[in-house]
Amino acid sequence: MKNIAVLGATGSIGKNTLEVIESFPDKFKVTAISGKTNIGLLEKQINQFHPKFVVVMDENTKKQLCHSISDKKIKVECGCEGLNKISTLDEVDIVVSAITGITGLTPTLEAIKKGKHIAIAAKELLVTAGEIILKEVRKNKVNFIPIDSEHNAIFQCLEGRDKKDIKRIILTASGGPFYKEKNLHDISPEQALAHPVWKMGRKISIDSATLMNKGLEVIEAHWLFGIDISKIEIIIHPECIIHSMVEFIDGSVLALLGIPDMKMPIQYALTYPERMPTTLKSLDLAKVSQLNFSVPNFDKFPCLKLAYEAGTIGGTMPAVLNSANDVAVNLFLKKKIKFLDIPQIIEKVMDKHNVIQNPCLDDILASDAWARKEAREIGETL
């Protein structure tokens, strides 16, 4: 029996993770969960999984939860201190890091230092602090398994293989809801949230619409697999059947195929190195009939270009890219800026940033705070 702490249990990945855990009652137990604002859902999760520890983000929410839950033996903590506590509990074997943004950075690092098995879904952590995180992963010799379907696919394709044999990594992208649209000037948040294939949270859905999500994944793959940015390519694949590919120096290409359901990579991340039966339906290639591919349009989706630039520059620039994008997406969702203003804000913030190479954690956190402030100020002028 493995004890699991789910950081970000009320988000899209967190909910899917709990569904996977529910399928293996003899293999996994939920020891701790955290949530942010969806207290109603958090209460339902508490009643279903009976964790020993729950973390919310502020004292008012803590008081509300303590009053409403029936099991008074459950310990309710709050804030970053609470996240650090549940990610380092002696009884916890696996930490699922699924908090959007960099809130999960410190608790994930602390979990790595305690030797926990990490299932990582929060790509922002690797984008902003990949070098620091992977250094600790190597030092503490922990399993560090990506949950993103693309990176999970690459991880599986590379198992037991030497990275010197890699010619390139090919990340597949659905193209989002607007890849065939000619005019993106009057796109509404509601349109951008309507992803044609994946069911995701609001922020990542907008990132998929701008293709920033794929740009962040390029930087993530660079750190996860130790591959130069120049050897990581993107290809549009609307069917989302091939989750990513690796080409080797002899011309061979390995690909991982499967139905587009996040429960599949989540299950593998939790059961690694074992494989377990699944209740998910099998891939029917005859029914799919055909697979299509095309080259991404960097002019139409400038967030891709900005992500490659930030990843190539390195240092604190990826953190600035991520933070500026986070603010811009939030402004768009609140209808304070237009869809095409998102890359403009990001580019302006990047242009103003003085990059720090080989940053420490404090440098990254300071750059994050600076970029958020700059992005908000620029957004107010648009």
C-alpha positions as CSV (number, residue, x, y, z in Angstrom):
1,M,0.0,0.0,0.0
2,K,1.4,3.4,-1.1
3,N,0.4,6.5,0.8
4,I,-0.1,9.5,-1.5
5,A,-0.2,13.3,-1.0
6,V,-2.0,15.2,-3.7
7,L,-1.0,18.8,-4.0
8,G,-3.8,20.5,-5.9
9,A,-6.5,17.9,-5.4
10,T,-9.4,20.1,-6.7
11,G,-7.8,21.0,-10.0
12,S,-8.2,19.0,-13.2
13,I,-5.1,16.8,-12.7
14,G,-5.9,16.4,-9.0
15,K,-9.4,15.2,-9.7
16,N,-8.2,12.7,-12.3
17,T,-5.5,11.5,-9.9
18,L,-8.1,10.7,-7.3
19,E,-10.2,8.8,-9.8
20,V,-7.1,6.7,-10.7
21,I,-6.5,6.1,-7.0
22,E,-10.1,5.1,-6.5
23,S,-9.6,2.3,-9.1
24,F,-6.8,0.8,-6.9
25,P,-8.1,0.7,-3.3
26,D,-5.7,-2.1,-2.4
27,K,-2.6,-0.3,-3.8
28,F,-3.0,3.4,-2.9
29,K,-4.3,5.4,0.1
30,V,-4.8,9.2,0.1
31,T,-3.0,10.5,3.1
32,A,-3.1,14.2,2.4
33,I,-4.7,16.6,-0.1
34,S,-4.6,20.3,-0.7
35,G,-7.1,22.7,-2.3
36,K,-7.5,26.4,-3.0
37,T,-10.9,27.9,-3.4
38,N,-13.2,25.0,-4.3
39,I,-14.1,24.1,-0.8
40,G,-17.3,22.3,-1.7
41,L,-15.3,19.8,-3.9
42,L,-12.6,19.6,-1.2
43,E,-15.2,18.5,1.4
44,K,-16.5,15.8,-1.0
45,Q,-13.0,14.5,-1.5
46,I,-12.4,14.5,2.2
47,N,-15.6,12.5,2.8
48,Q,-14.7,10.0,0.1
49,F,-11.0,9.4,0.7
50,H,-10.7,10.3,4.4
51,P,-7.2,11.8,4.4
52,K,-5.3,12.4,7.6
53,F,-4.2,15.9,6.6
54,V,-5.8,18.7,4.5
55,V,-4.2,22.0,3.4
56,V,-6.0,25.1,2.3
57,M,-4.4,28.5,1.4
58,D,-5.6,30.8,4.1
59,E,-6.8,31.0,7.7
60,N,-10.4,31.9,6.9
61,T,-10.8,28.9,4.6
62,K,-9.2,26.7,7.3
63,K,-11.8,27.9,9.9
64,Q,-14.6,27.3,7.4
65,L,-13.4,23.8,6.6
66,C,-12.8,22.8,10.2
67,H,-16.3,23.8,11.0
68,S,-17.9,21.9,8.1
69,I,-16.1,18.6,8.1
70,S,-17.5,15.9,10.3
71,D,-14.3,14.0,11.0
72,K,-12.6,16.2,13.6
73,K,-9.5,13.9,13.7
74,I,-8.4,15.3,10.3
75,K,-5.7,17.9,10.7
76,V,-6.2,21.0,8.7
77,E,-3.2,23.2,7.8
78,C,-2.9,26.3,5.6
79,G,-0.5,28.1,3.4
80,C,3.0,27.2,2.2
81,E,3.9,25.9,5.6
82,G,1.1,23.4,5.4
83,L,2.1,22.3,1.9
84,N,5.6,21.7,3.0
85,K,4.4,19.7,5.9
86,I,2.2,17.2,3.9
87,S,4.8,16.8,1.2
88,T,7.4,15.7,3.7
89,L,5.3,13.5,6.0
90,D,7.1,10.3,7.0
91,E,4.2,8.1,6.0
92,V,3.8,9.6,2.5
93,D,5.4,7.6,-0.3
94,I,4.3,9.5,-3.4
95,V,3.7,13.3,-3.8
96,V,1.6,14.4,-6.8
97,S,2.6,17.9,-7.6
98,A,-0.3,19.4,-9.4
99,I,-0.7,23.0,-8.2
100,T,-0.9,25.5,-11.0
101,G,1.9,28.1,-10.9
102,I,5.0,28.1,-8.7
103,T,3.1,27.8,-5.3
104,G,4.2,24.1,-5.4
105,L,7.9,24.8,-6.0
106,T,9.1,24.8,-2.4
107,P,6.9,21.8,-1.2
108,T,8.0,19.8,-4.2
109,L,11.7,20.5,-3.5
110,E,11.2,19.6,0.1
111,A,9.6,16.3,-0.9
112,I,12.5,15.5,-3.2
113,K,14.9,16.2,-0.4
114,K,13.0,13.7,1.7
115,G,13.3,11.0,-1.0
116,K,9.7,10.9,-2.0
117,H,8.5,9.5,-5.4
118,I,7.4,12.5,-7.3
119,A,4.6,12.5,-10.0
120,I,5.0,16.0,-11.5
121,A,2.2,17.7,-13.3
122,A,3.1,21.4,-12.6
123,K,5.2,22.2,-15.6
124,E,5.7,25.7,-14.3
125,L,8.1,24.3,-11.7
126,L,10.5,22.9,-14.3
127,V,10.1,25.9,-16.5
128,T,11.1,28.3,-13.8
129,A,13.5,26.2,-11.7
130,G,14.3,23.1,-13.7
131,E,18.1,23.2,-13.0
132,I,17.5,23.4,-9.3
133,I,14.9,20.7,-9.2
134,L,16.7,18.2,-11.3
135,K,19.9,18.7,-9.3
136,E,18.0,17.7,-6.2
137,V,16.4,14.8,-8.0
138,R,19.8,13.4,-9.0
139,K,21.3,14.1,-5.6
140,N,18.5,12.3,-3.7
141,K,18.0,9.6,-6.4
142,V,14.2,9.9,-6.4
143,N,11.8,8.7,-9.1
144,F,10.6,11.9,-10.8
145,I,7.9,10.9,-13.3
146,P,6.1,13.4,-15.5
147,I,2.3,13.4,-15.7
148,D,2.0,15.6,-18.8
149,S,0.9,13.1,-21.6
150,E,3.7,14.4,-23.9
151,H,6.5,14.1,-21.4
152,N,5.2,10.9,-20.0
153,A,5.3,9.5,-23.5
154,I,8.9,10.6,-24.0
155,F,9.8,9.2,-20.6
156,Q,8.5,5.8,-21.7
157,C,10.2,6.0,-25.1
158,L,13.5,6.7,-23.5
159,E,13.4,4.1,-20.7
160,G,16.7,2.1,-20.8
161,R,18.1,4.2,-23.6
162,D,21.2,6.5,-23.7
163,K,20.4,10.1,-24.4
164,K,23.5,10.4,-26.6
165,D,21.5,8.3,-29.1
166,I,18.8,10.9,-29.3
167,K,18.6,13.0,-32.5
168,R,15.5,15.0,-31.6
169,I,12.4,15.0,-29.4
170,I,9.1,15.6,-31.2
171,L,6.3,17.1,-29.0
172,T,2.9,16.7,-30.5
173,A,0.3,19.4,-30.1
174,S,-3.5,19.4,-30.7
175,G,-3.3,22.9,-32.1
176,G,-5.9,24.1,-29.7
177,P,-9.3,25.5,-30.8
178,F,-8.0,28.1,-33.2
179,Y,-5.4,26.5,-35.3
180,K,-7.5,26.8,-38.4
181,E,-9.0,30.2,-37.5
182,K,-7.8,33.1,-39.7
183,N,-8.9,35.9,-37.5
184,L,-8.0,35.8,-33.8
185,H,-8.7,39.5,-33.0
186,D,-12.2,39.0,-31.4
187,I,-11.7,35.7,-29.6
188,S,-13.6,35.5,-26.3
189,P,-12.5,33.6,-23.2
190,E,-15.5,31.3,-23.7
191,Q,-14.2,30.4,-27.2
192,A,-10.7,29.9,-26.0
193,L,-11.8,27.6,-23.1
194,A,-13.5,25.2,-25.6
195,H,-10.7,22.8,-26.3
196,P,-11.6,20.3,-29.1
197,V,-10.0,17.3,-27.4
198,W,-8.8,17.6,-23.8
199,K,-10.7,18.5,-20.7
200,M,-8.4,20.8,-18.7
201,G,-8.4,23.7,-16.2
202,R,-9.1,27.2,-17.3
203,K,-5.5,28.5,-17.3
204,I,-4.1,25.5,-19.2
205,S,-7.0,25.7,-21.7
206,I,-6.0,29.3,-22.6
207,D,-2.3,28.3,-22.8
208,S,-3.4,25.6,-25.3
209,A,-5.3,28.1,-27.3
210,T,-2.3,30.4,-27.6
211,L,0.1,27.4,-27.9
212,M,2.1,28.8,-25.0
213,N,1.4,25.4,-23.3
214,K,3.5,23.7,-25.9
215,G,6.2,26.3,-25.6
216,L,6.4,25.7,-21.9
217,E,6.6,22.0,-22.6
218,V,9.6,22.5,-24.8
219,I,11.5,24.1,-21.8
220,E,10.1,21.4,-19.5
221,A,11.4,18.6,-21.8
222,H,14.8,20.4,-22.0
223,W,15.2,19.9,-18.2
224,L,13.5,16.6,-17.8
225,F,15.6,14.8,-20.5
226,G,18.8,16.9,-20.6
227,I,18.2,17.7,-24.3
228,D,19.2,21.0,-25.9
229,I,16.3,23.3,-26.9
230,S,17.4,23.2,-30.5
231,K,16.7,19.4,-30.6
232,I,13.1,19.7,-29.4
233,E,10.5,20.2,-32.1
234,I,6.7,20.6,-32.1
235,I,4.3,19.1,-34.6
236,I,0.6,19.7,-34.8
237,H,-1.4,16.5,-34.5
238,P,-5.1,17.2,-34.0
239,E,-6.2,13.7,-33.2
240,C,-4.0,13.6,-30.1
241,I,-3.4,9.8,-30.5
242,I,0.4,10.0,-30.7
243,H,1.4,11.7,-27.5
244,S,5.0,12.4,-28.5
245,M,8.0,10.9,-30.3
246,V,11.7,10.4,-30.1
247,E,14.0,10.1,-33.1
248,F,17.3,8.4,-32.6
249,I,20.6,8.9,-34.5
250,D,20.0,5.8,-36.6
251,G,16.7,7.3,-38.0
252,S,14.4,5.1,-35.9
253,V,11.4,6.9,-34.4
254,L,9.7,5.7,-31.2
255,A,6.2,7.0,-30.5
256,L,3.7,6.4,-27.7
257,L,0.1,6.0,-28.8
258,G,-3.0,6.0,-26.7
259,I,-6.5,7.5,-26.3
260,P,-6.4,11.2,-25.1
261,D,-7.2,10.7,-21.4
262,M,-5.0,12.1,-18.7
263,K,-5.8,9.1,-16.4
264,M,-3.4,7.0,-18.5
265,P,-0.2,8.9,-17.8
266,I,-1.3,9.6,-14.2
267,Q,-1.7,5.9,-13.6
268,Y,1.8,5.1,-15.0
269,A,3.3,7.9,-12.9
270,L,1.7,6.4,-9.8
271,T,2.4,2.7,-10.5
272,Y,5.9,3.1,-12.0
273,P,7.9,1.0,-12.6
274,E,4.9,-1.5,-12.7
275,R,2.1,-1.5,-15.2
276,M,-1.4,-2.2,-14.0
277,P,-4.6,-3.0,-15.8
278,T,-6.8,-0.1,-16.7
279,T,-10.6,0.4,-17.1
280,L,-10.0,2.9,-19.9
281,K,-11.1,1.9,-23.4
282,S,-8.5,0.6,-25.8
283,L,-7.2,2.5,-28.8
284,D,-9.0,1.6,-31.9
285,L,-6.9,2.7,-34.8
286,A,-9.3,1.4,-37.4
287,K,-12.0,3.7,-35.9
288,V,-9.6,6.6,-35.8
289,S,-8.9,5.9,-39.4
290,Q,-6.2,8.6,-40.1
291,L,-3.6,10.7,-38.3
292,N,-2.8,14.2,-39.5
293,F,0.3,16.3,-38.9
294,S,1.4,19.8,-39.8
295,V,4.1,22.4,-38.9
296,P,3.1,25.0,-36.3
297,N,2.6,28.6,-37.4
298,F,5.0,30.7,-35.2
299,D,3.7,34.0,-36.7
300,K,0.1,33.2,-35.9
301,F,1.0,32.0,-32.4
302,P,3.9,34.2,-31.2
303,C,3.9,32.6,-27.7
304,L,5.7,29.6,-29.2
305,K,8.5,31.9,-30.5
306,L,8.7,33.7,-27.1
307,A,9.0,30.3,-25.3
308,Y,11.8,29.1,-27.5
309,E,13.6,32.4,-27.0
310,A,13.2,32.3,-23.2
311,G,14.4,28.7,-23.1
312,T,17.4,29.5,-25.2
313,I,18.4,32.5,-23.1
314,G,17.9,30.5,-19.9
315,G,18.6,31.8,-16.4
316,T,15.7,33.7,-15.0
317,M,14.1,34.4,-18.4
318,P,11.9,31.3,-18.4
319,A,10.5,32.3,-15.0
320,V,9.7,35.7,-16.4
321,L,8.0,34.2,-19.4
322,N,5.9,32.0,-17.2
323,S,4.9,34.7,-14.7
324,A,4.1,37.3,-17.4
325,N,2.0,34.7,-19.2
326,D,0.2,33.8,-16.0
327,V,-0.9,37.4,-15.4
328,A,-1.8,38.0,-19.0
329,V,-4.0,34.9,-19.1
330,N,-5.7,35.9,-15.9
331,L,-6.4,39.4,-17.4
332,F,-7.8,37.8,-20.6
333,L,-10.1,35.5,-18.6
334,K,-11.4,38.6,-16.7
335,K,-12.0,40.3,-20.1
336,K,-9.6,43.1,-19.3
337,I,-7.4,42.5,-22.4
338,K,-7.8,40.8,-25.8
339,F,-6.6,37.4,-26.8
340,L,-3.8,38.9,-29.0
341,D,-2.7,41.1,-26.1
342,I,-1.4,38.0,-24.2
343,P,1.9,37.6,-26.3
344,Q,2.4,41.4,-26.4
345,I,2.4,41.7,-22.6
346,I,4.8,38.7,-22.3
347,E,7.2,40.1,-24.9
348,K,7.3,43.6,-23.3
349,V,8.1,42.1,-19.9
350,M,10.8,39.9,-21.4
351,D,12.3,42.9,-23.1
352,K,12.6,44.8,-19.8
353,H,14.1,41.9,-17.8
354,N,17.8,41.8,-16.8
355,V,18.6,38.1,-16.9
356,I,20.4,36.4,-14.1
357,Q,22.2,33.3,-15.2
358,N,22.6,30.3,-12.9
359,P,20.0,31.7,-10.5
360,C,19.4,30.5,-7.0
361,L,15.8,29.9,-5.7
362,D,15.6,33.5,-4.3
363,D,16.5,34.9,-7.7
364,I,13.8,32.9,-9.4
365,L,11.2,34.0,-6.8
366,A,12.2,37.6,-7.1
367,S,12.1,37.4,-10.9
368,D,8.6,35.9,-10.7
369,A,7.3,38.7,-8.4
370,W,8.9,41.4,-10.6
371,A,7.5,39.9,-13.8
372,R,4.0,39.7,-12.3
373,K,4.1,43.3,-11.3
374,E,5.4,44.5,-14.7
375,A,2.8,42.4,-16.6
376,R,-0.1,43.8,-14.5
377,E,1.1,47.4,-15.1
378,I,1.5,46.8,-18.9
379,G,-1.9,45.1,-18.9
380,E,-3.5,48.2,-17.4
381,T,-2.3,50.4,-20.3
382,L,-3.8,48.2,-23.1
